[in-house]
Amino acid sequence: MRSNHTMTLRASISTKLGGYDYFAVGGAVFIALLFAFVFIKGGYLLTVMQLAMIYGVFCVGLNFFMGYTGQASFGQNAFAAIGGYGTAILCVEYGFEPMLALLASMAISGVASVTVGYPTLRLRGHYLAMATFALGLITYDLSVQWTSLTQGYMGYAGIPPLGIGAFTIEDERAKLVCLMVILVIGLWISGRLRNSRFGRALRAISATEHGAAALGIRVSYYKLAAFVIAALYASAAGSLFAHTVGFISPEVFGLQMVVVTFTMLYVGGIGTVLGPAIGAVVASLLPQIARSTGRFQDIAYALVLLLLLIYVPKGLSALAGIGRPRPAKQATGS
Amino acid sequence: MALLAVRNLTKRFDGLTANSDINLDIPEGSLFAVIGPNGAGKTTFFNMVSGFLAPTAGTIEFAGEDITHLRQDKIAAKGLVRTFQLVQLFKGMTVAENVEVGFHLATEGGVGAALMRLSWFRRQEADVHAKARELLVFVGLAGQAEQDAELLPYGQQRLLEVARALAAKPRLLLLDEPAAGLNAHETDALAAVIQDLNRQGTTVLLIEHDMALVTRIAQRIAVLDFGCKITEGTPDEIKRHPDVIAAYLGTEEAANA
């Protein structure tokens, strides 16, 4: 047994570098280089990364409901629409401070998600997926048809950028930094909640609702809580889009958003803390890289996605496990 | 006074009567078993007692309180905790985390507490962490604490489910065929754990198919057949009871037919 012990010890030394393991260091360096490149290059890439950060916020939220709790929602874009339109209307029509409008929209989304979630979350599996899908479609139709409120297909323009009082963030690079900070805060909250009594209850439900209920976990309450958290993140993402781009229309929060965010969630690693953010960045950059293949860009993009799903089915964040020593297996008996 | 008092409990599925007019008293501190051949209605009985199935008629009283129509988690909160015949592990979580979930009822704090991590919450989390490992030592899984729960061999998955249920501090622990699919060695380990915790004061109600295990550890046994309770008594009485022998081995007439 001694040889076994020394082996694991050596393995753990070889992947550590001053207390950090190679993967974490490598990942951090890669991200730093990527952002440095984007900052120096500027231009269109800045916009791509800004949107990646916004989608990241959305996905981190969706991960609460779909990843941690294991429930399907095809309609979280509805709350992004509430966030986007809420912030647009409050700022443009009523002259709200952007930050205040963002928070007010989140409050509206919170109330809406409780109202919608309470009856809907009695459904399970495919039925829940269908019901949430309908929610997204209804919101889309509302944003198109209710022209007195949303201006229909014309959309809302002239939404002010984020800022506090006279200080507004106009510079594209500064906007990206601001969005990064917000995403990191979102990730921090996600990690903190995942590894707590609350997060354990969610993850227990995703594995088996019966098992969770038998230990006294109020399943319906925790599902609703995860749904509301996802809605709050989605709403914040919708508002951030409005403030960053300055313009919204129904298409922004349409079916496309559902497809894109699902891709991000699965590419990055559903149910992990960092996965949604990694997925958002990768799935945003991929089409830009695929663009270099000219008229084959859609095919190239699809091919890369397929390969990722086949060879990294648990998502890119699962790569962190590769090259790490497996947890030492305790010897049984002697 | 009986900790669990079941009166005239009946469950009908369309035409089929799965449980018919069952009366049962489980005294506090006992190690009680319900046995019966396959399809006798044992699991139906269990599901009704633990709130996973609504009875057609009858009442269930736990510690003097009517719990007949309470939700599962409310029943668990009162101290009646069950395990499942088909193990319900929390996949994607480690062995230790599975047990930590078991402390849900014994702890508090939601989103706000998890975000702020005030000292009481940090202490509570540390406490849960430590106690989960104590329970794993108790059932003999201490060495596998950081392993993925779903990678455990079947016998150890059952022990893990017991450890998890114990974390919820049950007054009455319901074990649904805990020895199903276990080998002799694993069954012995399980029997030792059950007897230990009964000695420490937990009332245990066990559903079992395995006569040998039950007659060895149970203090009192009730026998179900075709949804009815046919008799109840000490292991020795049960082993000699003609109706039990008939239910398990078939009657002479049935054997000759």
Interface residues (C-beta under 8 A of the other chain):
Chain A: I189 R192 L193 S196 R197 F198 G199 R200 A201 R203 A204 S206 A207 T208 H210 G211 A212 A213 A214 L215 G216 I217 R218 V219 A225 I229 G271 P327 K329 Q330 A331 T332
Chain B: S50 F52 R71 Q72 D73 A76 A77 V81 R82 T83 F84 Q88 L89 F90 K91 G92 M93 E97 E100 V101 G102 F103 H104 L105 T107 E108 G109 G110 V111 A113 A114 L115 R117 F121 Q124 E125 V128 A142 G143 Q144 E146 Q147 R164 A165 A167 A168
